[in-house]
Amino acid sequence: MQRRFFLQSSISGLALGALDATALMREMAPKEYKVALIGCGWYGKSDLFRLIQVAPVRVVGLCDVDKNHLEEARALIKERSPLSKPRLFDDHQKMLKETQPEIVLIGTPDHWHALTCIDSIKAGAHVYVQKPISVDVIEGEAMVAAARKYNRTVQVGLQRRSTPHLLDAKRNILDAGLLGKIRHVEMCCYYHMRNSSRPDPKPIPEFLNYDRWTGPAPLRVYDNDPHRGWWRAFREYGNGIMGDMCVHMFDSVRWLLQLGWPQKISSTGGIFMDKDAASNIADTQTAVFEYPELNCVWQHRTWGTPVNPDYPWAFTIYGEKGTLWASTTRYDFYPEGKGDVIHGDVLYEREKYPEDVTERMIELHCAPATRGQMVDFLQAIEEKRKPVADIHEAHISTASCILANLSMDLGRPLVYDPATMTVKGDVQATALLKRSYRNGYTHPEPGII
C-alpha cells in the first residue's frame, strides 16, 4: 500500500526535525505523478522505494544498461507498487520520449549524472539526482543552467539536510547559539572503502551493455562487475572519496553554517599506502575550504584507525562556547566549561515502515532522511519553490570537492570564480574544469543548454 503524506510546511517541518518523521507529515491525497528511474541498481531502487512510501506515484519507465538490474527492479516494483506497469529501456532518451514522466529519479554512476539530468529536464520532468551531481565543474554549471532555463525542480540526494537528528542539532545547538562564534570545522572519513584488488581482464557478460555503461567516460578494459563498489575506485567515473563522502559532510556544514562558495581551496594527498591496487583514487587526502575567519578541513584515510571511533565519518564544528560532533547516526555537543553534554541519536522508522527491515542493502539510518527529502521535493514542485537540496546548492558542494582534487593534482591552491566559471589567474586549472568526453557524446555547456 502506498502512503500519501506531505510535510505540513517545509520550514516548520524542518524545525521539528527531532520528532518522528511521520509527525512532520499529514495525509493529503496529492496528485499521482508519473515517475521514471534511470539507473536501477542499489541506490536508484532505494530512492524510488522511499518515494513510493510517501506519495502516490505510478512508475512508467525503468532504464538501465544491465538487464538483471531491470528485471530485479520490475519484480520489486510489482510488490511495492502493484498498480505500476513500468516499461523497460536501455536508452534513457528513448524512455523519456515514449513514457513522458513528470518526475525522473537518477541513480546512475556519477559520470552519467549530467547528461541524464539535463535530458530529463529538457523533456519536461522534475528531477531527483544522486550526489555528487557531476564529475567536472562545467557539467554542474550546465545542470544548474538547465534547471533554471526550463523552470524544473531539481532535488539532490544530499539528504543530511533532511536527517531528523541533524535537524534537531541545528535547532537545539546551532540556532540556539550554544556554540557561540564558530572559527574552525573538521570533516573526515576513515572507512576502509577503497577497493584493493587488481583483477585480470574478463569477458563482458551478455546481460551488460558495457559500452553504453561507460558512456561519456574513458573506456577501460572490462575487469570486474562495475556496479556499486568497483566504479567508485576510478577517477574515470567519479571523484574518489572526496566526491563520494566529503560532499555529504561539506554540504552538511555549509547548510548548518549558511556558507556559500569557498574563497580558496587547497588539497594534498595521493596513493600513499595501497600502491598495488588497480584503483587510482587517493587513499590519503587532506583538503582545506577557506572562508573568512573559518577553515573547513577535510581528511580521509582508507587505512588505519579513525581519530574518534564513535565518529569515523563525521564533521566537528568548533565554537568558542563548545564543540559539536555529528555524523549520519548521532551527535554530541560538549560545552566549554560547565554544562551538560547534549546527545542525539538517529531516528529509525521500522514500525511505521516495516518493509524497510526486509529491503536488501537498505541503509536504515538514511531511510527517514530520504523520505523527508522526497517529501520536500514533491512539495517544492507543488509550491514552485527551490527544494532544500536545490541543484545550485549541490553544485557548490560538488564543485568544491572536484576543485579540491584538482588542487591535489596540480599542487597549488585554487580560487574559483562562479561568475566567469574560471579559476582566477590559472589557465591550466581552468582548462581542467571541463574534461573531454568520449567520441559520440557531447559535453553540456551552460550557455547552450
LOKOLBA-53550 format. One record per residue (C-alpha): residue in one letter; x, y, z. Coordinates in pm, whole numbers, plus 50000, padded with zeros to 5 digits. Example, Ala and Ser with C-alpha at 12.3 -4.5 7.8 and 13.67 -1.06 7.14 Angstrom:
LOKOLBA-53550
SITE   residu       X       Y       Z
SITE        a   51230   49550   50780
SITE        s   51367   49894   50714
END
This chain:
LOKOLBA-53550
SITE   residu       X       Y       Z
SITE        m   50000   50000   50000
SITE        q   50129   50344   49912
SITE        r   50137   50605   50188
SITE        r   50022   50951   50085
SITE        f   50195   51203   50307
SITE        f   50326   51555   50267
SITE        l   50503   51791   50504
SITE        q   50261   52042   50653
SITE        s   50522   52305   50590
SITE        s   50881   52267   50480
SITE        i   51003   52536   50716
SITE        s   50804   52434   51019
SITE        g   50872   52070   50938
SITE        l   51247   52121   50938
SITE        a   51225   52294   51273
SITE        l   51068   51983   51423
SITE        g   51345   51756   51299
SITE        a   51394   51568   51627
SITE        l   51044   51425   51617
SITE        d   50933   51106   51448
SITE        a   50940   51173   51074
SITE        t   50574   51083   51037
SITE        a   50486   51365   51277
SITE        l   50616   51604   51010
SITE        m   50361   51486   50756
SITE        r   49989   51489   50710
SITE        e   49767   51290   50481
SITE        m   49667   51498   50181
SITE        a   49596   51264   49887
SITE        p   49808   51471   49644
SITE        k   49817   51413   49270
SITE        e   49966   51095   49132
SITE        y   50293   51153   48947
SITE        k   50427   50956   48653
SITE        v   50777   50853   48758
SITE        a   51074   50701   48578
SITE        l   51403   50571   48713
SITE        i   51737   50592   48532
SITE        g   51991   50363   48694
SITE        c   51818   50069   48861
SITE        g   52100   49949   49082
SITE        w   52141   49982   49457
SITE        y   52061   50347   49532
SITE        g   51834   50405   49236
SITE        k   51590   50146   49365
SITE        s   51634   50269   49722
SITE        d   51538   50625   49626
SITE        l   51239   50502   49427
SITE        f   51110   50292   49716
SITE        r   51138   50588   49956
SITE        l   50933   50796   49711
SITE        i   50672   50520   49681
SITE        q   50643   50520   50061
SITE        v   50549   50887   50088
SITE        a   50342   50966   49779
SITE        p   50112   50810   49522
SITE        v   50322   50752   49212
SITE        r   50292   50540   48902
SITE        v   50622   50406   48775
SITE        v   50608   50427   48397
SITE        g   50966   50356   48295
SITE        l   51284   50188   48410
SITE        c   51616   50242   48233
SITE        d   51939   50054   48283
SITE        v   52212   49902   48066
SITE        d   52213   49591   48288
SITE        k   51926   49352   48206
SITE        n   51950   49193   48551
SITE        h   51901   49530   48719
SITE        l   51594   49596   48506
SITE        e   51430   49262   48583
SITE        e   51502   49285   48954
SITE        a   51364   49639   48969
SITE        r   51049   49540   48781
SITE        a   50986   49246   49017
SITE        l   51031   49459   49328
SITE        i   50809   49737   49193
SITE        k   50537   49479   49132
SITE        e   50546   49411   49507
SITE        r   50581   49770   49627
SITE        s   50363   49949   49370
SITE        p   50122   49692   49221
SITE        l   49940   49944   49001
SITE        s   50262   50041   48824
SITE        k   50340   49871   48493
SITE        p   50680   50013   48402
SITE        r   50828   49968   48057
SITE        l   51193   49866   48038
SITE        f   51460   50055   47841
SITE        d   51837   50061   47796
SITE        d   51831   50410   47638
SITE        h   51717   50693   47866
SITE        q   51637   50929   47579
SITE        k   51400   50676   47426
SITE        m   51237   50620   47764
SITE        l   51186   50993   47818
SITE        k   51028   51034   47475
SITE        e   50796   50733   47495
SITE        t   50683   50747   47861
SITE        q   50689   51126   47922
SITE        p   50746   51106   48300
SITE        e   50671   51402   48523
SITE        i   50945   51303   48768
SITE        v   51274   51128   48692
SITE        l   51497   50974   48957
SITE        i   51864   50931   48861
SITE        g   52072   50666   49036
SITE        t   52344   50608   48776
SITE        p   52717   50624   48845
SITE        d   52845   50980   48867
SITE        h   52975   51005   48510
SITE        w   52619   50976   48373
SITE        h   52453   51226   48610
SITE        a   52488   51539   48398
SITE        l   52363   51403   48065
SITE        t   52067   51212   48210
SITE        c   51966   51503   48432
SITE        i   51980   51764   48155
SITE        d   51798   51538   47910
SITE        s   51524   51475   48169
SITE        i   51486   51846   48240
SITE        k   51460   51925   47869
SITE        a   51198   51652   47835
SITE        g   50985   51840   48090
SITE        a   51049   51635   48403
SITE        h   51138   51740   48754
SITE        v   51448   51553   48870
SITE        y   51585   51387   49181
SITE        v   51953   51315   49110
SITE        q   52206   51149   49333
SITE        k   52516   51324   49460
SITE        p   52773   51428   49355
SITE        i   52590   51593   49069
SITE        s   52883   51589   48826
SITE        v   53236   51470   48755
SITE        d   53360   51809   48637
SITE        v   53272   52166   48729
SITE        i   53128   52274   48394
SITE        e   52886   51978   48393
SITE        g   52748   52114   48720
SITE        e   52718   52467   48584
SITE        a   52525   52327   48286
SITE        m   52288   52133   48514
SITE        v   52208   52447   48712
SITE        a   52156   52642   48389
SITE        a   51919   52377   48253
SITE        a   51710   52367   48571
SITE        r   51671   52744   48567
SITE        k   51609   52779   48192
SITE        y   51336   52514   48182
SITE        n   51197   52603   48526
SITE        r   51224   52250   48665
SITE        t   51265   52149   49028
SITE        v   51586   51954   49085
SITE        q   51647   51797   49425
SITE        v   51979   51625   49501
SITE        g   52040   51325   49725
SITE        l   52227   51524   49988
SITE        q   51980   51401   50247
SITE        r   52174   51521   50551
SITE        r   51964   51838   50507
SITE        s   51658   51625   50591
SITE        t   51815   51400   50857
SITE        p   51599   51420   51172
SITE        h   51874   51416   51435
SITE        l   52080   51675   51243
SITE        l   51774   51897   51216
SITE        d   51745   51858   51591
SITE        a   52110   51959   51634
SITE        k   52055   52259   51410
SITE        r   51762   52379   51618
SITE        n   51889   52296   51967
SITE        i   52262   52364   51925
SITE        l   52340   52598   51638
SITE        d   52023   52807   51617
SITE        a   52017   52830   51999
SITE        g   52363   52984   51992
SITE        l   52526   52722   52213
SITE        l   52842   52716   52002
SITE        g   52895   53092   52004
SITE        k   53138   53219   51741
SITE        i   53246   52935   51509
SITE        r   53602   52952   51385
SITE        h   53701   52601   51275
SITE        v   53544   52289   51122
SITE        e   53691   51943   51071
SITE        m   53540   51673   50849
SITE        c   53660   51318   50798
SITE        c   53610   50970   50661
SITE        y   53821   50679   50782
SITE        y   53628   50392   50624
SITE        h   53840   50128   50453
SITE        m   53631   50170   50139
SITE        r   53892   50187   49861
SITE        n   53894   49863   49661
SITE        s   54234   49696   49699
SITE        s   54207   49433   49424
SITE        r   54379   49411   49085
SITE        p   54168   49173   48874
SITE        d   54260   49046   48530
SITE        p   54055   49141   48222
SITE        k   53733   48943   48184
SITE        p   53476   48880   47911
SITE        i   53191   49130   47919
SITE        p   52877   48950   48042
SITE        e   52591   48927   47794
SITE        f   52346   49099   48028
SITE        l   52555   49421   48041
SITE        n   52598   49680   47766
SITE        y   52940   49789   47888
SITE        d   52996   50042   47610
SITE        r   52673   50219   47699
SITE        w   52753   50189   48072
SITE        t   53081   50370   48005
SITE        g   52901   50644   47813
SITE        p   53099   50971   47802
SITE        a   53379   50839   48027
SITE        p   53705   50686   47903
SITE        l   53660   50320   47808
SITE        r   53853   50095   48046
SITE        v   53921   49730   47978
SITE        y   53642   49529   48144
SITE        d   53795   49365   48451
SITE        n   53516   49349   48708
SITE        d   53146   49399   48769
SITE        p   53137   49781   48754
SITE        h   52839   49827   48982
SITE        r   52845   49980   49327
SITE        g   53197   49938   49467
SITE        w   53419   49894   49162
SITE        w   53344   50207   48959
SITE        r   53398   50422   49268
SITE        a   53763   50314   49268
SITE        f   53840   50510   48950
SITE        r   53868   50878   48864
SITE        e   53733   50798   48517
SITE        y   53384   50770   48667
SITE        g   53385   50992   48973
SITE        n   53595   51196   49212
SITE        g   53703   50937   49463
SITE        i   53629   50963   49831
SITE        m   53630   51344   49806
SITE        g   53337   51331   49565
SITE        d   53163   51040   49735
SITE        m   53197   51109   50108
SITE        c   53333   51460   50162
SITE        v   53049   51606   49957
SITE        h   52799   51486   50221
SITE        m   52989   51627   50519
SITE        f   53089   51951   50348
SITE        d   52733   52008   50229
SITE        s   52606   51946   50583
SITE        v   52846   52206   50721
SITE        r   52758   52460   50453
SITE        w   52388   52410   50524
SITE        l   52426   52439   50901
SITE        l   52656   52742   50886
SITE        q   52496   52906   50579
SITE        l   52817   52908   50378
SITE        g   52842   52969   50004
SITE        w   53141   52923   49775
SITE        p   53479   52888   49949
SITE        q   53721   53174   49890
SITE        k   54008   52935   49828
SITE        i   54051   52557   49807
SITE        s   54371   52361   49859
SITE        s   54442   51991   49891
SITE        t   54727   51745   49923
SITE        g   54732   51368   49916
SITE        g   54754   51070   49687
SITE        i   54808   50697   49695
SITE        f   55037   50672   49995
SITE        m   54955   50331   50143
SITE        d   54789   50091   49896
SITE        k   55004   50112   49583
SITE        d   54930   49763   49448
SITE        a   54558   49806   49379
SITE        a   54415   49890   49036
SITE        s   54227   50179   49194
SITE        n   54354   50526   49103
SITE        i   54171   50733   49368
SITE        a   54360   50878   49665
SITE        d   54381   50662   49976
SITE        t   54501   50959   50183
SITE        q   54391   51318   50135
SITE        t   54354   51648   50319
SITE        a   54163   51948   50184
SITE        v   54104   52298   50318
SITE        f   53800   52504   50216
SITE        e   53871   52863   50323
SITE        y   53610   53116   50438
SITE        p   53658   53448   50620
SITE        e   53795   53361   50966
SITE        l   53692   52999   50917
SITE        n   53861   52695   50765
SITE        c   53670   52375   50687
SITE        v   53928   52095   50684
SITE        w   53866   51751   50534
SITE        q   54074   51439   50586
SITE        h   54027   51084   50465
SITE        r   54233   50770   50506
SITE        t   54130   50429   50377
SITE        w   54368   50265   50620
SITE        g   54447   50279   50991
SITE        t   54208   50375   51269
SITE        p   53973   50674   51300
SITE        v   54058   50972   51519
SITE        n   53735   50914   51713
SITE        p   53595   50559   51691
SITE        d   53244   50693   51753
SITE        y   53273   50927   51454
SITE        p   53456   50754   51166
SITE        w   53263   50957   50901
SITE        a   53165   51288   51051
SITE        f   53207   51660   51096
SITE        t   53313   51857   51403
SITE        i   53220   52222   51450
SITE        y   53434   52415   51697
SITE        g   53287   52724   51864
SITE        e   53403   52949   52144
SITE        k   53139   52801   52376
SITE        g   53163   52435   52281
SITE        t   53213   52165   52020
SITE        l   52961   51972   51814
SITE        w   53045   51626   51680
SITE        a   52793   51494   51427
SITE        s   52750   51207   51184
SITE        t   52481   51020   50996
SITE        t   52390   50827   51313
SITE        r   52440   51061   51613
SITE        y   52558   51393   51752
SITE        d   52724   51510   52074
SITE        f   52762   51866   52199
SITE        y   53037   51931   52453
SITE        p   53013   52272   52624
SITE        e   53319   52472   52718
SITE        g   53349   52468   53096
SITE        k   53042   52379   53297
SITE        g   52729   52244   53134
SITE        d   52569   51924   53023
SITE        v   52666   51716   52722
SITE        i   52377   51701   52474
SITE        h   52340   51378   52280
SITE        g   52116   51288   51986
SITE        d   52064   50961   51801
SITE        v   51950   50861   51456
SITE        l   51578   50809   51401
SITE        y   51462   50472   51271
SITE        e   51107   50407   51149
SITE        r   51092   50029   51141
SITE        e   50745   50010   51290
SITE        k   50596   50272   51061
SITE        y   50765   50131   50751
SITE        p   50816   49757   50818
SITE        e   50925   49700   50458
SITE        d   51246   49884   50545
SITE        v   51355   49589   50759
SITE        t   51340   49334   50477
SITE        e   51469   49553   50192
SITE        r   51802   49423   50068
SITE        m   52103   49657   50108
SITE        i   51893   49937   50259
SITE        e   52075   50196   50469
SITE        l   51826   50201   50755
SITE        h   51971   50514   50910
SITE        c   51921   50702   50581
SITE        a   51564   50592   50511
SITE        p   51384   50859   50721
SITE        a   51613   51130   50580
SITE        t   51548   51024   50221
SITE        r   51173   51011   50284
SITE        g   51189   51366   50418
SITE        q   51396   51468   50117
SITE        m   51136   51319   49880
SITE        v   50850   51490   50061
SITE        d   51029   51825   50039
SITE        f   51096   51759   49668
SITE        l   50728   51699   49594
SITE        q   50615   51995   49795
SITE        a   50871   52218   49623
SITE        i   50722   52111   49289
SITE        e   50371   52197   49408
SITE        e   50476   52529   49563
SITE        k   50710   52623   49276
SITE        r   51000   52690   49514
SITE        k   51353   52561   49548
SITE        p   51390   52235   49741
SITE        v   51612   52201   50047
SITE        a   51895   52042   49842
SITE        d   51847   52251   49530
SITE        i   52074   52184   49235
SITE        h   52266   52509   49286
SITE        e   52349   52429   49649
SITE        a   52452   52079   49545
SITE        h   52667   52225   49268
SITE        i   52863   52436   49517
SITE        s   52930   52134   49737
SITE        t   53014   51906   49443
SITE        a   53232   52153   49255
SITE        s   53426   52239   49571
SITE        c   53520   51872   49611
SITE        i   53617   51849   49243
SITE        l   53833   52160   49284
SITE        a   53999   52001   49586
SITE        n   54102   51708   49369
SITE        l   54232   51944   49101
SITE        s   54431   52129   49368
SITE        m   54584   51799   49480
SITE        d   54669   51709   49120
SITE        l   54823   52048   49040
SITE        g   54995   52104   49374
SITE        r   54859   52454   49435
SITE        p   54556   52634   49584
SITE        l   54268   52728   49355
SITE        v   54024   53019   49362
SITE        y   53711   52953   49159
SITE        d   53503   53239   49020
SITE        p   53146   53116   48955
SITE        a   53059   53437   48769
SITE        t   53314   53368   48496
SITE        m   53338   52989   48550
SITE        t   53716   53014   48567
SITE        v   53993   52957   48818
SITE        k   54135   53302   48885
SITE        g   54479   53353   48740
SITE        d   54519   52989   48643
SITE        v   54469   52899   48276
SITE        q   54578   52539   48327
SITE        a   54331   52477   48609
SITE        t   54052   52649   48416
SITE        a   54107   52410   48125
SITE        l   54060   52117   48366
SITE        l   53715   52237   48477
SITE        k   53577   52058   48171
SITE        r   53702   51713   48086
SITE        s   53699   51551   47742
SITE        y   53407   51325   47653
SITE        r   53443   51004   47457
SITE        n   53358   51014   47086
SITE        g   52982   51008   47030
SITE        y   52899   51214   47340
SITE        t   52877   51592   47364
SITE        h   52977   51773   47681
SITE        p   52696   52006   47801
SITE        e   52765   52381   47801
SITE        p   52589   52626   48037
SITE        g   52536   52881   47761
SITE        i   52379   52649   47503
SITE        i   52151   52418   47700
END
